[in-house]
């Protein structure tokens, strides 16, 4: 890792271990730190002017959410998702996103719906690089479910999704369809129809699986 990769500005009220975790997470999901890249505890500790203990704690948490692999005698590295990882992640996401959409249809407050509408209408969804805008919609959906445990479980799968880079042609094929699928989820939530919301969310993930893996939707 270079000094420029690890440059940072962080709030003082966040614990040092959490600061390190958040910073590394951001670099990983943005692609600055590449799949398979080694994460040196001494280098990170030096960069953050700290001991290796908070670095080790941060790396363990990143391992728990599926962004880092820690191997005996080899240390930590950025996880390189394979096809099995992606398939497993999408199977989990289908269940969790369906549950989130169902709960959102039952529990979402006006401000939650407003945020979902804003994300669904974001022009970035139809840009050449829609990943961040798509993730924002799913984050808003998780928040609208009003279930902190569910939000936590979705976090790891969302991060792994952000690490999966589609080919440019796939972006163009996916962006408009994703916007339509988000609109269907949102319409069911606004209508307070839990069954329709869950089915729309599950169908959305099945379509994503087909796009990424070529599996039957």
PyMOL CGO cylinders between C-alpha atoms (Angstrom):
from pymol import cmd
from pymol.cgo import CYLINDER

trace = [
    CYLINDER, 0.00, 0.00, 0.00, 1.23, 3.50, -0.77, 0.3, 1, 1, 1, 1, 1, 1,
    CYLINDER, 1.23, 3.50, -0.77, 0.96, 6.56, 1.47, 0.3, 1, 1, 1, 1, 1, 1,
    CYLINDER, 0.96, 6.56, 1.47, -1.53, 8.08, -0.96, 0.3, 1, 1, 1, 1, 1, 1,
    CYLINDER, -1.53, 8.08, -0.96, -3.76, 5.00, -0.69, 0.3, 1, 1, 1, 1, 1, 1,
    CYLINDER, -3.76, 5.00, -0.69, -3.82, 5.34, 3.08, 0.3, 1, 1, 1, 1, 1, 1,
    CYLINDER, -3.82, 5.34, 3.08, -4.20, 9.13, 3.33, 0.3, 1, 1, 1, 1, 1, 1,
    CYLINDER, -4.20, 9.13, 3.33, -7.24, 10.04, 5.40, 0.3, 1, 1, 1, 1, 1, 1,
    CYLINDER, -7.24, 10.04, 5.40, -9.32, 12.57, 7.32, 0.3, 1, 1, 1, 1, 1, 1,
    CYLINDER, -9.32, 12.57, 7.32, -11.31, 11.07, 10.19, 0.3, 1, 1, 1, 1, 1, 1,
    CYLINDER, -11.31, 11.07, 10.19, -13.56, 12.37, 12.97, 0.3, 1, 1, 1, 1, 1, 1,
    CYLINDER, -13.56, 12.37, 12.97, -11.98, 12.48, 16.43, 0.3, 1, 1, 1, 1, 1, 1,
    CYLINDER, -11.98, 12.48, 16.43, -15.00, 11.00, 18.21, 0.3, 1, 1, 1, 1, 1, 1,
    CYLINDER, -15.00, 11.00, 18.21, -14.74, 7.64, 16.45, 0.3, 1, 1, 1, 1, 1, 1,
    CYLINDER, -14.74, 7.64, 16.45, -12.49, 5.02, 18.07, 0.3, 1, 1, 1, 1, 1, 1,
    CYLINDER, -12.49, 5.02, 18.07, -9.16, 4.50, 16.33, 0.3, 1, 1, 1, 1, 1, 1,
    CYLINDER, -9.16, 4.50, 16.33, -9.98, 0.89, 15.51, 0.3, 1, 1, 1, 1, 1, 1,
    CYLINDER, -9.98, 0.89, 15.51, -13.28, 1.97, 13.96, 0.3, 1, 1, 1, 1, 1, 1,
    CYLINDER, -13.28, 1.97, 13.96, -11.54, 4.75, 12.01, 0.3, 1, 1, 1, 1, 1, 1,
    CYLINDER, -11.54, 4.75, 12.01, -9.12, 2.24, 10.53, 0.3, 1, 1, 1, 1, 1, 1,
    CYLINDER, -9.12, 2.24, 10.53, -11.95, -0.17, 9.71, 0.3, 1, 1, 1, 1, 1, 1,
    CYLINDER, -11.95, -0.17, 9.71, -14.03, 2.50, 7.99, 0.3, 1, 1, 1, 1, 1, 1,
    CYLINDER, -14.03, 2.50, 7.99, -11.10, 3.84, 6.01, 0.3, 1, 1, 1, 1, 1, 1,
    CYLINDER, -11.10, 3.84, 6.01, -9.96, 0.43, 4.78, 0.3, 1, 1, 1, 1, 1, 1,
    CYLINDER, -9.96, 0.43, 4.78, -13.56, -0.53, 3.97, 0.3, 1, 1, 1, 1, 1, 1,
    CYLINDER, -13.56, -0.53, 3.97, -13.92, 2.58, 1.82, 0.3, 1, 1, 1, 1, 1, 1,
    CYLINDER, -13.92, 2.58, 1.82, -10.66, 1.86, -0.04, 0.3, 1, 1, 1, 1, 1, 1,
    CYLINDER, -10.66, 1.86, -0.04, -11.70, -1.75, -0.65, 0.3, 1, 1, 1, 1, 1, 1,
    CYLINDER, -11.70, -1.75, -0.65, -15.21, -1.10, -1.96, 0.3, 1, 1, 1, 1, 1, 1,
    CYLINDER, -15.21, -1.10, -1.96, -13.93, 1.77, -4.13, 0.3, 1, 1, 1, 1, 1, 1,
    CYLINDER, -13.93, 1.77, -4.13, -11.35, -0.55, -5.65, 0.3, 1, 1, 1, 1, 1, 1,
    CYLINDER, -11.35, -0.55, -5.65, -8.34, 1.44, -4.45, 0.3, 1, 1, 1, 1, 1, 1,
    CYLINDER, -8.34, 1.44, -4.45, -7.21, -1.67, -2.58, 0.3, 1, 1, 1, 1, 1, 1,
    CYLINDER, -7.21, -1.67, -2.58, -7.45, -4.54, -5.06, 0.3, 1, 1, 1, 1, 1, 1,
    CYLINDER, -7.45, -4.54, -5.06, -8.71, -8.09, -4.60, 0.3, 1, 1, 1, 1, 1, 1,
    CYLINDER, -8.71, -8.09, -4.60, -5.88, -10.22, -3.22, 0.3, 1, 1, 1, 1, 1, 1,
    CYLINDER, -5.88, -10.22, -3.22, -3.80, -7.22, -2.13, 0.3, 1, 1, 1, 1, 1, 1,
    CYLINDER, -3.80, -7.22, -2.13, -1.91, -7.81, 1.11, 0.3, 1, 1, 1, 1, 1, 1,
    CYLINDER, -1.91, -7.81, 1.11, -2.81, -5.62, 4.09, 0.3, 1, 1, 1, 1, 1, 1,
    CYLINDER, -2.81, -5.62, 4.09, 0.31, -5.19, 6.20, 0.3, 1, 1, 1, 1, 1, 1,
    CYLINDER, 0.31, -5.19, 6.20, -0.43, -4.62, 9.90, 0.3, 1, 1, 1, 1, 1, 1,
    CYLINDER, -0.43, -4.62, 9.90, 2.89, -2.80, 10.49, 0.3, 1, 1, 1, 1, 1, 1,
    CYLINDER, 2.89, -2.80, 10.49, 2.36, -0.53, 7.48, 0.3, 1, 1, 1, 1, 1, 1,
    CYLINDER, 2.36, -0.53, 7.48, -1.19, 0.36, 8.49, 0.3, 1, 1, 1, 1, 1, 1,
    CYLINDER, -1.19, 0.36, 8.49, -0.18, 0.90, 12.12, 0.3, 1, 1, 1, 1, 1, 1,
    CYLINDER, -0.18, 0.90, 12.12, 2.63, 3.21, 11.02, 0.3, 1, 1, 1, 1, 1, 1,
    CYLINDER, 2.63, 3.21, 11.02, 0.32, 5.17, 8.76, 0.3, 1, 1, 1, 1, 1, 1,
    CYLINDER, 0.32, 5.17, 8.76, -2.22, 5.66, 11.56, 0.3, 1, 1, 1, 1, 1, 1,
    CYLINDER, -2.22, 5.66, 11.56, 0.48, 6.34, 14.17, 0.3, 1, 1, 1, 1, 1, 1,
    CYLINDER, 0.48, 6.34, 14.17, -0.70, 3.55, 16.41, 0.3, 1, 1, 1, 1, 1, 1,
    CYLINDER, -0.70, 3.55, 16.41, 0.15, 0.06, 17.63, 0.3, 1, 1, 1, 1, 1, 1,
    CYLINDER, 0.15, 0.06, 17.63, -0.86, -3.07, 15.74, 0.3, 1, 1, 1, 1, 1, 1,
    CYLINDER, -0.86, -3.07, 15.74, -3.65, -3.90, 18.22, 0.3, 1, 1, 1, 1, 1, 1,
    CYLINDER, -3.65, -3.90, 18.22, -6.35, -1.54, 16.81, 0.3, 1, 1, 1, 1, 1, 1,
    CYLINDER, -6.35, -1.54, 16.81, -5.28, -2.49, 13.29, 0.3, 1, 1, 1, 1, 1, 1,
    CYLINDER, -5.28, -2.49, 13.29, -5.73, -6.17, 14.09, 0.3, 1, 1, 1, 1, 1, 1,
    CYLINDER, -5.73, -6.17, 14.09, -9.17, -5.47, 15.59, 0.3, 1, 1, 1, 1, 1, 1,
    CYLINDER, -9.17, -5.47, 15.59, -10.22, -3.51, 12.49, 0.3, 1, 1, 1, 1, 1, 1,
    CYLINDER, -10.22, -3.51, 12.49, -9.05, -6.29, 10.17, 0.3, 1, 1, 1, 1, 1, 1,
    CYLINDER, -9.05, -6.29, 10.17, -10.97, -8.89, 12.18, 0.3, 1, 1, 1, 1, 1, 1,
    CYLINDER, -10.97, -8.89, 12.18, -14.18, -6.88, 11.78, 0.3, 1, 1, 1, 1, 1, 1,
    CYLINDER, -14.18, -6.88, 11.78, -13.57, -6.51, 8.06, 0.3, 1, 1, 1, 1, 1, 1,
    CYLINDER, -13.57, -6.51, 8.06, -13.11, -10.27, 7.86, 0.3, 1, 1, 1, 1, 1, 1,
    CYLINDER, -13.11, -10.27, 7.86, -16.48, -10.73, 9.58, 0.3, 1, 1, 1, 1, 1, 1,
    CYLINDER, -16.48, -10.73, 9.58, -18.26, -8.67, 6.89, 0.3, 1, 1, 1, 1, 1, 1,
    CYLINDER, -18.26, -8.67, 6.89, -16.51, -10.54, 4.08, 0.3, 1, 1, 1, 1, 1, 1,
    CYLINDER, -16.51, -10.54, 4.08, -14.07, -7.90, 2.83, 0.3, 1, 1, 1, 1, 1, 1,
    CYLINDER, -14.07, -7.90, 2.83, -10.83, -9.34, 4.19, 0.3, 1, 1, 1, 1, 1, 1,
    CYLINDER, -10.83, -9.34, 4.19, -9.27, -12.79, 4.50, 0.3, 1, 1, 1, 1, 1, 1,
    CYLINDER, -9.27, -12.79, 4.50, -6.89, -13.50, 7.40, 0.3, 1, 1, 1, 1, 1, 1,
    CYLINDER, -6.89, -13.50, 7.40, -4.67, -16.57, 6.99, 0.3, 1, 1, 1, 1, 1, 1,
    CYLINDER, -4.67, -16.57, 6.99, -2.23, -18.07, 9.52, 0.3, 1, 1, 1, 1, 1, 1,
    CYLINDER, -2.23, -18.07, 9.52, 1.38, -16.99, 8.88, 0.3, 1, 1, 1, 1, 1, 1,
    CYLINDER, 1.38, -16.99, 8.88, 0.29, -14.99, 5.82, 0.3, 1, 1, 1, 1, 1, 1,
    CYLINDER, 0.29, -14.99, 5.82, -1.71, -12.24, 7.46, 0.3, 1, 1, 1, 1, 1, 1,
    CYLINDER, -1.71, -12.24, 7.46, -4.57, -10.25, 5.98, 0.3, 1, 1, 1, 1, 1, 1,
    CYLINDER, -4.57, -10.25, 5.98, -5.44, -9.54, 2.37, 0.3, 1, 1, 1, 1, 1, 1,
    CYLINDER, -5.44, -9.54, 2.37, -8.40, -8.12, 0.46, 0.3, 1, 1, 1, 1, 1, 1,
    CYLINDER, -8.40, -8.12, 0.46, -10.89, -10.87, -0.30, 0.3, 1, 1, 1, 1, 1, 1,
    CYLINDER, -10.89, -10.87, -0.30, -11.03, -11.93, -3.94, 0.3, 1, 1, 1, 1, 1, 1,
    CYLINDER, -11.03, -11.93, -3.94, -14.66, -13.01, -4.48, 0.3, 1, 1, 1, 1, 1, 1,
    CYLINDER, -14.66, -13.01, -4.48, -15.04, -16.09, -6.66, 0.3, 1, 1, 1, 1, 1, 1,
    CYLINDER, -15.04, -16.09, -6.66, -18.17, -17.35, -8.40, 0.3, 1, 1, 1, 1, 1, 1,
    CYLINDER, -18.17, -17.35, -8.40, -19.18, -19.44, -5.38, 0.3, 1, 1, 1, 1, 1, 1,
    CYLINDER, -19.18, -19.44, -5.38, -18.83, -16.41, -3.07, 0.3, 1, 1, 1, 1, 1, 1,
    CYLINDER, -18.83, -16.41, -3.07, -21.00, -14.33, -5.40, 0.3, 1, 1, 1, 1, 1, 1,
    CYLINDER, -21.00, -14.33, -5.40, -23.64, -17.06, -5.72, 0.3, 1, 1, 1, 1, 1, 1,
    CYLINDER, -23.64, -17.06, -5.72, -23.77, -17.52, -1.94, 0.3, 1, 1, 1, 1, 1, 1,
    CYLINDER, -23.77, -17.52, -1.94, -23.97, -13.77, -1.38, 0.3, 1, 1, 1, 1, 1, 1,
    CYLINDER, -23.97, -13.77, -1.38, -26.84, -13.40, -3.83, 0.3, 1, 1, 1, 1, 1, 1,
    CYLINDER, -26.84, -13.40, -3.83, -28.76, -16.29, -2.26, 0.3, 1, 1, 1, 1, 1, 1,
    CYLINDER, -28.76, -16.29, -2.26, -28.50, -14.58, 1.12, 0.3, 1, 1, 1, 1, 1, 1,
    CYLINDER, -28.50, -14.58, 1.12, -29.33, -11.21, -0.36, 0.3, 1, 1, 1, 1, 1, 1,
    CYLINDER, -29.33, -11.21, -0.36, -32.47, -12.52, -2.04, 0.3, 1, 1, 1, 1, 1, 1,
    CYLINDER, -32.47, -12.52, -2.04, -33.84, -13.63, 1.32, 0.3, 1, 1, 1, 1, 1, 1,
    CYLINDER, -33.84, -13.63, 1.32, -32.68, -10.54, 3.23, 0.3, 1, 1, 1, 1, 1, 1,
    CYLINDER, -32.68, -10.54, 3.23, -33.77, -8.01, 0.61, 0.3, 1, 1, 1, 1, 1, 1,
    CYLINDER, -33.77, -8.01, 0.61, -37.16, -9.70, 0.35, 0.3, 1, 1, 1, 1, 1, 1,
    CYLINDER, -37.16, -9.70, 0.35, -37.54, -9.44, 4.11, 0.3, 1, 1, 1, 1, 1, 1,
    CYLINDER, -37.54, -9.44, 4.11, -36.37, -5.81, 4.10, 0.3, 1, 1, 1, 1, 1, 1,
    CYLINDER, -36.37, -5.81, 4.10, -38.89, -4.87, 1.41, 0.3, 1, 1, 1, 1, 1, 1,
    CYLINDER, -38.89, -4.87, 1.41, -41.71, -6.65, 3.26, 0.3, 1, 1, 1, 1, 1, 1,
    CYLINDER, -41.71, -6.65, 3.26, -40.87, -4.86, 6.52, 0.3, 1, 1, 1, 1, 1, 1,
    CYLINDER, -40.87, -4.86, 6.52, -40.47, -1.53, 4.72, 0.3, 1, 1, 1, 1, 1, 1,
    CYLINDER, -40.47, -1.53, 4.72, -43.98, -1.89, 3.28, 0.3, 1, 1, 1, 1, 1, 1,
    CYLINDER, -43.98, -1.89, 3.28, -45.23, -2.34, 6.83, 0.3, 1, 1, 1, 1, 1, 1,
    CYLINDER, -45.23, -2.34, 6.83, -43.01, 0.09, 8.74, 0.3, 1, 1, 1, 1, 1, 1,
    CYLINDER, -43.01, 0.09, 8.74, -41.56, 2.77, 6.45, 0.3, 1, 1, 1, 1, 1, 1,
    CYLINDER, -41.56, 2.77, 6.45, -42.16, 6.33, 7.61, 0.3, 1, 1, 1, 1, 1, 1,
    CYLINDER, -42.16, 6.33, 7.61, -42.65, 9.29, 5.25, 0.3, 1, 1, 1, 1, 1, 1,
    CYLINDER, -42.65, 9.29, 5.25, -38.98, 10.27, 5.45, 0.3, 1, 1, 1, 1, 1, 1,
    CYLINDER, -38.98, 10.27, 5.45, -37.94, 6.72, 4.55, 0.3, 1, 1, 1, 1, 1, 1,
    CYLINDER, -37.94, 6.72, 4.55, -40.18, 6.74, 1.48, 0.3, 1, 1, 1, 1, 1, 1,
    CYLINDER, -40.18, 6.74, 1.48, -38.83, 10.16, 0.53, 0.3, 1, 1, 1, 1, 1, 1,
    CYLINDER, -38.83, 10.16, 0.53, -35.27, 8.83, 0.64, 0.3, 1, 1, 1, 1, 1, 1,
    CYLINDER, -35.27, 8.83, 0.64, -36.21, 5.78, -1.42, 0.3, 1, 1, 1, 1, 1, 1,
    CYLINDER, -36.21, 5.78, -1.42, -37.88, 8.03, -3.99, 0.3, 1, 1, 1, 1, 1, 1,
    CYLINDER, -37.88, 8.03, -3.99, -34.78, 10.22, -4.12, 0.3, 1, 1, 1, 1, 1, 1,
    CYLINDER, -34.78, 10.22, -4.12, -32.50, 7.21, -4.65, 0.3, 1, 1, 1, 1, 1, 1,
    CYLINDER, -32.50, 7.21, -4.65, -34.80, 5.70, -7.27, 0.3, 1, 1, 1, 1, 1, 1,
    CYLINDER, -34.80, 5.70, -7.27, -34.85, 9.01, -9.16, 0.3, 1, 1, 1, 1, 1, 1,
    CYLINDER, -34.85, 9.01, -9.16, -31.06, 9.53, -8.92, 0.3, 1, 1, 1, 1, 1, 1,
    CYLINDER, -31.06, 9.53, -8.92, -29.72, 10.14, -12.46, 0.3, 1, 1, 1, 1, 1, 1,
    CYLINDER, -29.72, 10.14, -12.46, -26.57, 8.24, -11.46, 0.3, 1, 1, 1, 1, 1, 1,
    CYLINDER, -26.57, 8.24, -11.46, -28.60, 5.03, -11.68, 0.3, 1, 1, 1, 1, 1, 1,
    CYLINDER, -28.60, 5.03, -11.68, -28.62, 5.45, -15.44, 0.3, 1, 1, 1, 1, 1, 1,
    CYLINDER, -28.62, 5.45, -15.44, -25.02, 6.68, -15.72, 0.3, 1, 1, 1, 1, 1, 1,
    CYLINDER, -25.02, 6.68, -15.72, -22.25, 4.49, -17.08, 0.3, 1, 1, 1, 1, 1, 1,
    CYLINDER, -22.25, 4.49, -17.08, -21.19, 3.64, -13.51, 0.3, 1, 1, 1, 1, 1, 1,
    CYLINDER, -21.19, 3.64, -13.51, -24.42, 3.08, -11.56, 0.3, 1, 1, 1, 1, 1, 1,
    CYLINDER, -24.42, 3.08, -11.56, -23.08, 0.88, -8.75, 0.3, 1, 1, 1, 1, 1, 1,
    CYLINDER, -23.08, 0.88, -8.75, -22.94, 3.51, -6.01, 0.3, 1, 1, 1, 1, 1, 1,
    CYLINDER, -22.94, 3.51, -6.01, -26.44, 4.83, -6.76, 0.3, 1, 1, 1, 1, 1, 1,
    CYLINDER, -26.44, 4.83, -6.76, -27.81, 1.28, -6.81, 0.3, 1, 1, 1, 1, 1, 1,
    CYLINDER, -27.81, 1.28, -6.81, -26.23, 0.55, -3.43, 0.3, 1, 1, 1, 1, 1, 1,
    CYLINDER, -26.23, 0.55, -3.43, -27.72, 3.75, -2.01, 0.3, 1, 1, 1, 1, 1, 1,
    CYLINDER, -27.72, 3.75, -2.01, -31.22, 2.51, -2.86, 0.3, 1, 1, 1, 1, 1, 1,
    CYLINDER, -31.22, 2.51, -2.86, -30.60, -0.81, -1.12, 0.3, 1, 1, 1, 1, 1, 1,
    CYLINDER, -30.60, -0.81, -1.12, -29.16, 0.96, 1.92, 0.3, 1, 1, 1, 1, 1, 1,
    CYLINDER, -29.16, 0.96, 1.92, -32.27, 3.15, 2.08, 0.3, 1, 1, 1, 1, 1, 1,
    CYLINDER, -32.27, 3.15, 2.08, -34.43, 0.03, 1.80, 0.3, 1, 1, 1, 1, 1, 1,
    CYLINDER, -34.43, 0.03, 1.80, -32.62, -1.60, 4.72, 0.3, 1, 1, 1, 1, 1, 1,
    CYLINDER, -32.62, -1.60, 4.72, -33.12, 1.52, 6.84, 0.3, 1, 1, 1, 1, 1, 1,
    CYLINDER, -33.12, 1.52, 6.84, -36.81, 1.69, 5.94, 0.3, 1, 1, 1, 1, 1, 1,
    CYLINDER, -36.81, 1.69, 5.94, -37.26, -1.84, 7.32, 0.3, 1, 1, 1, 1, 1, 1,
    CYLINDER, -37.26, -1.84, 7.32, -36.61, -0.49, 10.84, 0.3, 1, 1, 1, 1, 1, 1,
    CYLINDER, -36.61, -0.49, 10.84, -34.66, -3.60, 11.83, 0.3, 1, 1, 1, 1, 1, 1,
    CYLINDER, -34.66, -3.60, 11.83, -31.06, -2.90, 12.93, 0.3, 1, 1, 1, 1, 1, 1,
    CYLINDER, -31.06, -2.90, 12.93, -30.10, -6.59, 12.93, 0.3, 1, 1, 1, 1, 1, 1,
    CYLINDER, -30.10, -6.59, 12.93, -31.27, -6.91, 9.33, 0.3, 1, 1, 1, 1, 1, 1,
    CYLINDER, -31.27, -6.91, 9.33, -29.30, -3.79, 8.37, 0.3, 1, 1, 1, 1, 1, 1,
    CYLINDER, -29.30, -3.79, 8.37, -26.15, -5.30, 9.85, 0.3, 1, 1, 1, 1, 1, 1,
    CYLINDER, -26.15, -5.30, 9.85, -26.61, -8.57, 7.96, 0.3, 1, 1, 1, 1, 1, 1,
    CYLINDER, -26.61, -8.57, 7.96, -27.18, -6.73, 4.68, 0.3, 1, 1, 1, 1, 1, 1,
    CYLINDER, -27.18, -6.73, 4.68, -24.06, -4.63, 5.10, 0.3, 1, 1, 1, 1, 1, 1,
    CYLINDER, -24.06, -4.63, 5.10, -21.58, -7.39, 4.30, 0.3, 1, 1, 1, 1, 1, 1,
    CYLINDER, -21.58, -7.39, 4.30, -23.42, -8.58, 1.21, 0.3, 1, 1, 1, 1, 1, 1,
    CYLINDER, -23.42, -8.58, 1.21, -23.73, -5.03, -0.08, 0.3, 1, 1, 1, 1, 1, 1,
    CYLINDER, -23.73, -5.03, -0.08, -19.99, -4.49, 0.34, 0.3, 1, 1, 1, 1, 1, 1,
    CYLINDER, -19.99, -4.49, 0.34, -19.21, -7.71, -1.50, 0.3, 1, 1, 1, 1, 1, 1,
    CYLINDER, -19.21, -7.71, -1.50, -21.58, -6.62, -4.29, 0.3, 1, 1, 1, 1, 1, 1,
    CYLINDER, -21.58, -6.62, -4.29, -19.71, -3.32, -4.59, 0.3, 1, 1, 1, 1, 1, 1,
    CYLINDER, -19.71, -3.32, -4.59, -16.46, -5.25, -5.04, 0.3, 1, 1, 1, 1, 1, 1,
    CYLINDER, -16.46, -5.25, -5.04, -17.87, -7.12, -8.04, 0.3, 1, 1, 1, 1, 1, 1,
    CYLINDER, -17.87, -7.12, -8.04, -17.11, -5.03, -11.10, 0.3, 1, 1, 1, 1, 1, 1,
    CYLINDER, -17.11, -5.03, -11.10, -19.36, -5.63, -14.10, 0.3, 1, 1, 1, 1, 1, 1,
    CYLINDER, -19.36, -5.63, -14.10, -18.00, -5.27, -17.61, 0.3, 1, 1, 1, 1, 1, 1,
    CYLINDER, -18.00, -5.27, -17.61, -18.93, -1.92, -19.26, 0.3, 1, 1, 1, 1, 1, 1,
    CYLINDER, -18.93, -1.92, -19.26, -21.38, -3.66, -21.58, 0.3, 1, 1, 1, 1, 1, 1,
    CYLINDER, -21.38, -3.66, -21.58, -23.09, -5.23, -18.57, 0.3, 1, 1, 1, 1, 1, 1,
    CYLINDER, -23.09, -5.23, -18.57, -23.49, -1.79, -16.97, 0.3, 1, 1, 1, 1, 1, 1,
    CYLINDER, -23.49, -1.79, -16.97, -25.39, -0.55, -19.99, 0.3, 1, 1, 1, 1, 1, 1,
    CYLINDER, -25.39, -0.55, -19.99, -27.55, -3.67, -20.10, 0.3, 1, 1, 1, 1, 1, 1,
    CYLINDER, -27.55, -3.67, -20.10, -28.29, -3.48, -16.37, 0.3, 1, 1, 1, 1, 1, 1,
    CYLINDER, -28.29, -3.48, -16.37, -28.78, 0.19, -15.53, 0.3, 1, 1, 1, 1, 1, 1,
    CYLINDER, -28.78, 0.19, -15.53, -32.24, 0.86, -17.02, 0.3, 1, 1, 1, 1, 1, 1,
    CYLINDER, -32.24, 0.86, -17.02, -33.62, -2.48, -15.87, 0.3, 1, 1, 1, 1, 1, 1,
    CYLINDER, -33.62, -2.48, -15.87, -32.37, -1.88, -12.32, 0.3, 1, 1, 1, 1, 1, 1,
    CYLINDER, -32.37, -1.88, -12.32, -34.12, 1.49, -12.25, 0.3, 1, 1, 1, 1, 1, 1,
    CYLINDER, -34.12, 1.49, -12.25, -37.39, -0.18, -13.32, 0.3, 1, 1, 1, 1, 1, 1,
    CYLINDER, -37.39, -0.18, -13.32, -36.97, -2.90, -10.70, 0.3, 1, 1, 1, 1, 1, 1,
    CYLINDER, -36.97, -2.90, -10.70, -36.34, -0.32, -7.97, 0.3, 1, 1, 1, 1, 1, 1,
    CYLINDER, -36.34, -0.32, -7.97, -39.46, 1.54, -9.08, 0.3, 1, 1, 1, 1, 1, 1,
    CYLINDER, -39.46, 1.54, -9.08, -41.50, -1.66, -8.70, 0.3, 1, 1, 1, 1, 1, 1,
    CYLINDER, -41.50, -1.66, -8.70, -40.17, -2.24, -5.18, 0.3, 1, 1, 1, 1, 1, 1,
    CYLINDER, -40.17, -2.24, -5.18, -40.89, 1.37, -4.25, 0.3, 1, 1, 1, 1, 1, 1,
    CYLINDER, -40.89, 1.37, -4.25, -44.42, 1.27, -5.69, 0.3, 1, 1, 1, 1, 1, 1,
    CYLINDER, -44.42, 1.27, -5.69, -45.26, -1.78, -3.57, 0.3, 1, 1, 1, 1, 1, 1,
    CYLINDER, -45.26, -1.78, -3.57, -43.86, -0.11, -0.45, 0.3, 1, 1, 1, 1, 1, 1,
    CYLINDER, -43.86, -0.11, -0.45, -45.85, 3.06, -1.09, 0.3, 1, 1, 1, 1, 1, 1,
    CYLINDER, -45.85, 3.06, -1.09, -48.96, 0.91, -1.62, 0.3, 1, 1, 1, 1, 1, 1,
    CYLINDER, -48.96, 0.91, -1.62, -48.26, -0.83, 1.71, 0.3, 1, 1, 1, 1, 1, 1,
    CYLINDER, -48.26, -0.83, 1.71, -48.33, -4.21, -0.04, 0.3, 1, 1, 1, 1, 1, 1,
    CYLINDER, -48.33, -4.21, -0.04, -45.80, -6.45, 1.79, 0.3, 1, 1, 1, 1, 1, 1,
    CYLINDER, -45.80, -6.45, 1.79, -46.30, -9.47, -0.50, 0.3, 1, 1, 1, 1, 1, 1,
    CYLINDER, -46.30, -9.47, -0.50, -45.73, -7.45, -3.67, 0.3, 1, 1, 1, 1, 1, 1,
    CYLINDER, -45.73, -7.45, -3.67, -42.75, -5.64, -2.13, 0.3, 1, 1, 1, 1, 1, 1,
    CYLINDER, -42.75, -5.64, -2.13, -41.06, -8.89, -1.12, 0.3, 1, 1, 1, 1, 1, 1,
    CYLINDER, -41.06, -8.89, -1.12, -41.63, -10.49, -4.51, 0.3, 1, 1, 1, 1, 1, 1,
    CYLINDER, -41.63, -10.49, -4.51, -40.34, -7.41, -6.37, 0.3, 1, 1, 1, 1, 1, 1,
    CYLINDER, -40.34, -7.41, -6.37, -37.18, -7.35, -4.24, 0.3, 1, 1, 1, 1, 1, 1,
    CYLINDER, -37.18, -7.35, -4.24, -36.55, -11.07, -4.68, 0.3, 1, 1, 1, 1, 1, 1,
    CYLINDER, -36.55, -11.07, -4.68, -37.12, -10.82, -8.43, 0.3, 1, 1, 1, 1, 1, 1,
    CYLINDER, -37.12, -10.82, -8.43, -34.64, -7.93, -8.55, 0.3, 1, 1, 1, 1, 1, 1,
    CYLINDER, -34.64, -7.93, -8.55, -31.91, -10.05, -6.94, 0.3, 1, 1, 1, 1, 1, 1,
    CYLINDER, -31.91, -10.05, -6.94, -32.67, -13.03, -9.17, 0.3, 1, 1, 1, 1, 1, 1,
    CYLINDER, -32.67, -13.03, -9.17, -32.24, -10.81, -12.21, 0.3, 1, 1, 1, 1, 1, 1,
    CYLINDER, -32.24, -10.81, -12.21, -28.96, -9.54, -10.79, 0.3, 1, 1, 1, 1, 1, 1,
    CYLINDER, -28.96, -9.54, -10.79, -27.79, -13.13, -10.32, 0.3, 1, 1, 1, 1, 1, 1,
    CYLINDER, -27.79, -13.13, -10.32, -28.56, -13.88, -13.95, 0.3, 1, 1, 1, 1, 1, 1,
    CYLINDER, -28.56, -13.88, -13.95, -26.59, -10.79, -15.00, 0.3, 1, 1, 1, 1, 1, 1,
    CYLINDER, -26.59, -10.79, -15.00, -23.54, -11.70, -12.90, 0.3, 1, 1, 1, 1, 1, 1,
    CYLINDER, -23.54, -11.70, -12.90, -23.51, -15.49, -13.17, 0.3, 1, 1, 1, 1, 1, 1,
    CYLINDER, -23.51, -15.49, -13.17, -25.74, -16.42, -16.07, 0.3, 1, 1, 1, 1, 1, 1,
    CYLINDER, -25.74, -16.42, -16.07, -28.00, -18.44, -13.76, 0.3, 1, 1, 1, 1, 1, 1,
    CYLINDER, -28.00, -18.44, -13.76, -31.68, -18.85, -14.49, 0.3, 1, 1, 1, 1, 1, 1,
    CYLINDER, -31.68, -18.85, -14.49, -33.71, -16.05, -12.86, 0.3, 1, 1, 1, 1, 1, 1,
]
cmd.load_cgo(trace, "trace")
